[in-house]
């Protein structure tokens, strides 16, 4: 299983290379956030990436009135969701999109392409051209724009239009549900029969692939053991503080 991870360190995929700081272990991450309200999201199929380690740090000066603050890479409490390439986007050789300053002046006109990794100031939450992956964490929607972090290392905030043809918004439960599989620490976050911290535990098998199946509040139902007669159980996908408790895999 190829994997991408952003948890336990600041990471960005840049043309097949994974950049991380603060360390990181075995599997990958990034994930989702949802209301504590019991909201259910069924899981469709997903996509993509893989890589090693390196990236570009170049950064143009921020506007004088702009306040930048880097956010923890494994905490999604401040974010409504993500902005990524649309699931229905069809393009043959990349596509163009525009990033705006908060005063709606143009910051950059970009093309999704391998060369985009070299664009000064850009460090998306995730990026891999070969796997059609580009993800920005979204703080909020402001009118016709999404307020996103375009440089995770510096916390640089910019705007992307909600009308961009090839981009789409997902809240965290939707994004997590679209993943291929997840990894979790079964000692700290055991499999349970129901979405309840007091529910009976299920024996964890590290040889199995645990796939997202349904989300209810902070709980994620996973399935494993084959499509014909899968087994199912529940884990927490985030804690009360908004820290991710799963690592996400985007392809088999």
C-alpha positions as CSV (number, residue, x, y, z in Angstrom):
1,X,0.0,0.0,0.0
2,X,1.4,3.3,-1.0
3,X,0.8,6.1,1.5
4,X,0.9,9.8,2.1
5,X,1.2,11.3,5.6
6,X,1.1,14.7,7.0
7,X,0.5,14.0,10.7
8,X,3.3,14.2,13.3
9,X,5.1,16.8,11.2
10,X,4.7,19.5,8.6
11,X,4.6,17.8,5.2
12,X,3.8,18.6,1.6
13,X,4.0,16.4,-1.4
14,X,6.0,18.2,-4.1
15,X,6.3,16.4,-7.4
16,X,6.5,13.0,-5.8
17,X,8.6,14.1,-2.8
18,X,7.4,14.4,0.7
19,X,8.6,17.2,2.9
20,X,8.3,16.7,6.7
21,X,9.5,18.4,9.8
22,X,9.1,17.4,13.5
23,X,9.5,13.7,12.5
24,X,6.8,11.2,11.5
25,X,6.3,7.5,11.6
26,X,5.2,4.7,9.6
27,X,1.9,5.6,8.1
28,X,0.4,8.7,7.0
29,X,-2.2,11.1,8.0
30,X,-4.3,14.0,7.6
31,X,-7.9,13.8,8.0
32,X,-11.0,15.3,8.9
33,X,-13.1,17.3,11.1
34,X,-16.8,17.2,11.6
35,X,-19.4,18.5,14.0
36,X,-19.8,16.6,17.2
37,X,-23.4,16.3,16.1
38,X,-24.1,12.9,14.8
39,X,-23.7,13.5,11.1
40,X,-23.3,10.5,8.8
41,X,-21.2,10.4,5.7
42,X,-21.0,7.3,3.5
43,X,-17.6,6.6,2.0
44,X,-17.0,6.6,-1.7
45,X,-13.8,5.4,-3.4
46,X,-10.6,7.4,-3.3
47,X,-7.3,8.2,-4.9
48,X,-3.7,8.5,-4.7
49,X,0.0,9.3,-3.7
50,X,3.5,8.5,-2.5
51,X,7.0,10.1,-2.0
52,X,10.2,10.7,0.0
53,X,11.5,14.0,1.3
54,X,12.3,17.5,0.2
55,X,10.6,20.8,-0.8
56,X,10.9,24.5,-1.7
57,X,10.9,27.1,1.1
58,X,11.0,30.3,-1.0
59,X,8.5,32.8,0.2
60,X,7.7,36.3,-1.1
61,X,7.1,39.0,1.5
62,X,3.6,39.0,2.9
63,X,1.4,42.1,2.6
64,X,2.0,44.6,5.4
65,X,-1.5,44.1,6.8
66,X,-1.3,40.3,6.7
67,X,-0.9,38.3,9.8
68,X,0.5,34.8,9.3
69,X,0.3,32.1,11.9
70,X,1.3,28.5,11.3
71,X,-1.3,26.0,12.4
72,X,-0.5,22.5,13.8
73,X,-0.5,20.1,11.0
74,X,-2.3,17.4,12.9
75,X,-5.0,19.6,14.4
76,X,-8.0,20.6,12.3
77,X,-10.1,22.5,14.9
78,X,-9.6,25.9,13.2
79,X,-10.6,24.6,9.7
80,X,-13.9,24.1,8.1
81,X,-12.5,21.6,5.6
82,X,-10.3,21.5,2.6
83,X,-10.2,22.8,-1.0
84,X,-8.9,20.3,-3.5
85,X,-9.2,19.3,-7.2
86,X,-12.8,18.5,-8.0
87,X,-13.7,14.8,-8.3
88,X,-15.5,15.7,-11.6
89,X,-12.7,17.7,-13.1
90,X,-11.5,16.7,-16.6
91,X,-8.3,18.1,-17.9
92,X,-5.5,16.8,-20.1
93,X,-2.5,18.9,-19.2
94,X,-3.1,20.7,-15.9
95,X,-5.4,23.7,-15.4
96,X,-5.2,27.4,-14.4
97,X,-6.5,29.0,-11.3
98,X,-6.1,32.3,-9.4
99,X,-5.1,33.0,-5.8
100,X,-6.1,36.3,-4.3
101,X,-4.9,38.5,-1.5
102,X,-7.5,39.4,1.2
103,X,-8.1,42.7,-0.5
104,X,-9.1,40.7,-3.6
105,X,-6.1,41.8,-5.6
106,X,-4.4,39.0,-7.5
107,X,-1.6,37.3,-5.6
108,X,-0.7,34.7,-8.2
109,X,-2.1,33.1,-11.3
110,X,-1.1,29.5,-11.2
111,X,-1.2,26.4,-13.3
112,X,-1.6,23.0,-11.8
113,X,1.5,21.3,-13.3
114,X,4.8,19.7,-12.2
115,X,6.4,23.2,-12.3
116,X,3.9,24.5,-9.7
117,X,6.0,23.0,-7.0
118,X,8.7,25.6,-7.7
119,X,6.3,28.5,-7.3
120,X,7.7,30.8,-4.6
121,X,5.5,30.9,-1.5
122,X,3.5,27.8,-2.2
123,X,3.4,24.9,0.2
124,X,0.0,23.3,0.1
125,X,-1.2,20.8,2.7
126,X,-0.6,18.2,0.0
127,X,0.6,18.3,-3.6
128,X,1.4,15.6,-6.1
129,X,0.9,16.3,-9.8
130,X,1.3,12.7,-10.9
131,X,-1.6,11.7,-8.7
132,X,-3.8,14.7,-9.4
133,X,-3.5,15.8,-5.8
134,X,-3.5,19.3,-4.5
135,X,-5.1,20.1,-1.1
136,X,-5.4,23.4,0.8
137,X,-6.7,23.6,4.3
138,X,-9.7,25.9,4.4
139,X,-10.3,28.2,7.4
140,X,-13.7,29.4,6.2
141,X,-15.8,30.5,3.3
142,X,-15.9,34.3,3.0
143,X,-18.6,35.3,0.5
144,X,-17.5,33.9,-2.9
145,X,-14.1,32.9,-1.7
146,X,-12.4,30.3,0.4
147,X,-9.9,31.5,2.9
148,X,-7.1,28.9,2.7
149,X,-3.5,28.3,3.8
150,X,-1.3,28.4,0.8
151,X,1.9,27.9,2.7
152,X,1.6,25.5,5.7
153,X,5.1,26.3,7.0
154,X,4.3,30.0,7.4
155,X,0.6,29.9,7.8
156,X,0.1,32.2,4.8
157,X,-3.6,32.9,4.2
158,X,-5.0,33.7,0.7
159,X,-8.3,33.5,-1.1
160,X,-9.5,31.1,-3.8
161,X,-12.8,31.7,-5.6
162,X,-15.6,29.3,-5.0
163,X,-16.3,29.5,-8.7
164,X,-13.0,27.9,-9.8
165,X,-14.0,25.2,-12.3
166,X,-11.5,22.6,-11.3
167,X,-11.5,23.0,-7.5
168,X,-14.0,21.9,-4.9
169,X,-14.6,22.2,-1.1
170,X,-15.0,19.2,1.2
171,X,-15.7,19.3,4.9
172,X,-13.5,17.0,7.0
173,X,-15.9,14.1,7.3
174,X,-16.4,14.1,3.5
175,X,-12.7,14.2,2.9
176,X,-12.0,11.4,5.3
177,X,-14.8,9.3,3.9
178,X,-13.2,9.6,0.4
179,X,-10.0,8.0,1.5
180,X,-8.9,4.4,0.5
181,X,-7.9,3.4,4.1
182,X,-6.8,4.6,7.5
183,X,-4.2,3.6,10.0
184,X,-4.6,4.2,13.8
185,X,-3.0,3.3,17.1
186,X,-5.2,0.4,18.4
187,X,-3.8,0.8,21.9
188,X,-4.8,4.4,22.3
189,X,-7.8,4.2,19.9
190,X,-9.1,0.7,20.0
191,X,-11.7,-0.8,17.6
192,X,-15.1,-1.0,19.2
193,X,-18.4,-2.6,18.4
194,X,-20.3,0.6,18.6
195,X,-19.6,4.4,18.4
196,X,-19.2,4.6,22.2
197,X,-16.1,4.7,24.4
198,X,-17.7,2.1,26.7
199,X,-18.6,-0.3,23.9
200,X,-16.9,-3.7,23.7
201,X,-13.5,-3.8,22.0
202,X,-12.7,-5.7,18.9
203,X,-9.4,-7.5,18.3
204,X,-7.1,-5.5,16.1
205,X,-5.3,-7.3,13.2
206,X,-2.4,-5.3,12.0
207,X,-2.4,-7.4,8.7
208,X,-5.8,-6.0,7.7
209,X,-6.6,-2.9,5.7
210,X,-9.1,-0.8,7.5
211,X,-11.3,1.3,5.1
212,X,-13.6,4.2,5.9
213,X,-17.2,3.2,5.8
214,X,-19.3,5.8,7.7
215,X,-18.8,8.7,10.0
216,X,-21.0,9.6,13.0
217,X,-19.8,12.7,14.9
218,X,-16.2,12.0,16.0
219,X,-16.5,8.3,15.3
220,X,-15.4,6.5,12.1
221,X,-16.8,3.1,11.2
222,X,-14.2,1.1,9.3
223,X,-14.5,-2.2,7.4
224,X,-12.0,-4.9,6.7
225,X,-11.8,-8.5,5.6
226,X,-13.0,-8.3,2.0
227,X,-16.0,-6.9,0.1
228,X,-18.1,-10.0,0.1
229,X,-18.6,-10.3,3.9
230,X,-16.6,-7.4,5.6
231,X,-16.2,-7.0,9.3
232,X,-17.0,-3.6,10.8
233,X,-16.0,-1.7,13.9
234,X,-15.7,1.9,15.2
235,X,-12.7,4.1,16.1
236,X,-12.3,7.8,16.9
237,X,-11.0,9.9,14.0
238,X,-10.4,13.0,16.1
239,X,-10.3,13.9,19.7
240,X,-12.2,16.6,21.6
241,X,-9.4,19.1,20.9
242,X,-9.6,18.5,17.2
243,X,-6.4,16.4,16.9
244,X,-6.5,13.8,14.3
245,X,-6.4,10.2,15.5
246,X,-6.0,8.5,12.1
247,X,-3.5,8.5,9.3
248,X,-5.0,8.5,5.8
249,X,-4.0,6.4,2.8
250,X,-5.1,7.5,-0.7
251,X,-4.6,4.4,-2.7
252,X,-4.1,0.7,-2.5
